[in-house]
Amino acid sequence: MKSTRMLKSAWGYPVALILAMVLAMGSMLGPTEMAQAAPTVTYPNAISNIQLEHEDGSSGPLNQWSFIKITADWSVPNGSTSGDTFGMTLPSEFSRYGTGDFDILDPVTNKVLATCVVSQGSGPEVVCTLTDAIDGQVDIGGSFWMTAQASESTTQESVEFDVSGAIIAVDLPGTGGITPEDMTAPENPYKFSGATGIPGEFIWTIGIPDSYIQNQAFTVSDQLDAAAENHHYTQEISLMGRPVADGQLVGDWVTIDPSEYTVEWAADMKSFEFTAHDLTNTDYSYRLIYTTEAEGVVLDGDVFGNRAQVGTTETSSTYVVKAEGGGTGSGKEYTRFSITKALTGDATEAARDETFTVRYAAKGSLEEPRTMLVHVGQSTKSERFPLGSTFVIEEIDLPQLAGVEWGAWVLSGEGVSPGSNGTYEVTPGTTAGVDLVLTNTATTVITPTVEPTVTPSPSVTPSVEPTVSPSPSVTPSVEPTVIPSGETGVVAAPTNARESSAPSENGLAMTGLNLGVLVSGAGALLIMGLASVMLIGRKSKRSH
């Protein structure tokens, strides 16, 4: 919620408007709370580096009822999700009234990362709740700021913040702690404004010094500034008074009985006439407090105006709607994929308990590829990569199973497309990632039955005597020679006999023929020899 802060009084000092409103007009501001223990949050150590400075950027001591700016850093661990919380409790010396929540934004996307709610009263607690804009992000953190009023004085140079049980002392700006409020009574009328706890509703205060009271009475004419944003009175109004002694405000602010004043509202609720009469206490300083409501949506920078006349003195006030807190933050958006293994084919059961290996990398990345082990029916997640990464995925090193043959593997899922070299590619569109299914076909290998080879016993090859081819001889034509008587019975070889060592042209056929010739020749010689013997014998007988 956007809100406005209370302005300083006309004489330049912060005034105790907020405390007075709490004491006398709690119903106009909504419920308030006193200082409380640290809130219970998801991440108690999320807030660090708390610092304080003057809200207007000035230097010097911090005065009571001055506005102070609180800044701090915040971070939550990886894995944080929407609905997780972090927070702290402000020091009891600080108060917040009429202000509400603020947002922590991503300055790039303008998304709300967390909404922070601040309670009302002294020592308020701050609880910031993460939104779904941080889901899927890592390294989430940033800074935030908020304003508060230094509602209680102290001589200490530091104040204590309770960060989920851890007490952190933080130095106050300037020196001297928080100096007490200047209680000098005002001499001239003044006017200032602030925001209530109701969106679009504002509270206005007109100060009436005791010197403006005449005959136990005073008058106020009030009119809304038509040149500024439109708003109208709600008819909630109250008069408060505080004693003045020796020019100093003393005691406490008290509510004046309505019987001591009258109010006349204009029909358009843009002006009124106020008359105080028969005042019991004429030595009081008074404050007239009332509210207006904006006509339409209130935005940062909207200006609302109001002017009043106390007696014959005019005073006016304007204020600009502004946030009472804010912050920035960011996280790195990452994404991933998951793979569920599936099998088909008649060998599915044989391969069901195997472990499969997937290799993947971000396309264009210089990092080494990663591997992940997947199992049938189980989803396995990859590591995170920056959102927008294209994953290149492939299955490697399929299990070697006897009797199982693997078919081509298939990767399916939203956005999956075939890549190069048998890979697949996918670019998840959100930080939630994408679920993929890796399917393999396992087929039983049918091995043909092979008859055993019988080795036959060796056969005996009969030994064949080689045929010797004798050298052929030529049978000469022999004339029988008659040996004269008295000579020995020797048959001389014919003188023209020749031996030939040349082989027959017809091989073994000629060899047989030659044998026949030889046998025939030998027989003839034998006969011839016998005939010679017989002739020799006859000659011998004749000689006797």
C-alpha angles and dihedrals in degrees: 000000000000116000143170130240127232114262129227121268123264093260093057104253127110109255131211095247096132095050090046091051091050092050097045109016108034091142091060093056100039125240119335132198135208125230112305143184122276114285121251107252139169095244112033095180099049096107123072143150096043114187136177133212140158109282091226093049094248126137133225132066121342112244126209111268092020117132118249131195119225120200129183143161124241137192136166129203125262111273094043114147139194112290095035114127144208131178152133144218121250121230117276088244090068128072139187122202130172094003128111141184132331135199134237109218137194101240092212102046096022088225118149108247096179140001116218123204122197121199122226127251134036120334092013123193125234120211121181120194121201119232130216089264088086095052111122093013129118134201090034117180148101140150139287140192138199139172132237138169123251092233098167128051123229139172092215116108093220140038130213127245119197108219102187093311097325110111112217120189114213125191118245118230116262122001135292099049114250110339117219122260117274103250096194108136114242119252099197134044116267140181136203139161144210144173127272125215090263117089112248094013123114136190125220130196128198116193119214115192118219089246089068093062111103123181092349090303146089136175135221128194113195131188132175117237107254091194091063130061116311119261136145139208120271092205091241106133138156138177121218132185139193129192120254121207124177091346093307131110108241136179121010137308112265133191115251117225112256089231088076095063144035132209129204114195122203115240092246091049090234098114143017142189118228125194126185113198139172091015112190094211119045094172092067131105108226138209125198110205127189141150138235132196126221118240101226138356115335116224136182109279097026111143123212123188139196134174131192140187119216107195100314097334121097125211132172143185139197131182137189121226109242139162119265092207145003144154149189133233144161143190135196113255115223135175139193143179133234128213128208115195119228132180133201132179136068092287094058095113092049091055100035097101096047125113118235128203127222124189121201142167139175109262111254093011119135091212121108115262116264128224131213131189117228133190133203112275095004128109115227122189127219125224118274122267130181113286109265094040118138112221119216108205134187138164117234140182100020112205114268108232126176111244094011126109121193122222126204113302121234129204116203136178143099112326096002117148134171115267132194127293094019096307132127129225133208134173112200111218099207141036088254089072127210134283116229135187122216111201128193128184114222115194129185112242112229109216113204118236110250120203111229115254112243114214108217122227112260114262122230113242111210114244109246118205108227116245111243113216108212118216107264119242129205115235108225124215102255126199110208112250117215111218110217118239115272092040124102120264097256121134111218120220115252112265094231095052115130134185121217123203094184112118122241115266090228099054117210093005091058091046092061091049091050090051089055091049090049093049091047091048093049091050091051091050091050092052091046090051093052091048090053092051092051092050092050090051093053092050090052093054092050091053089057 
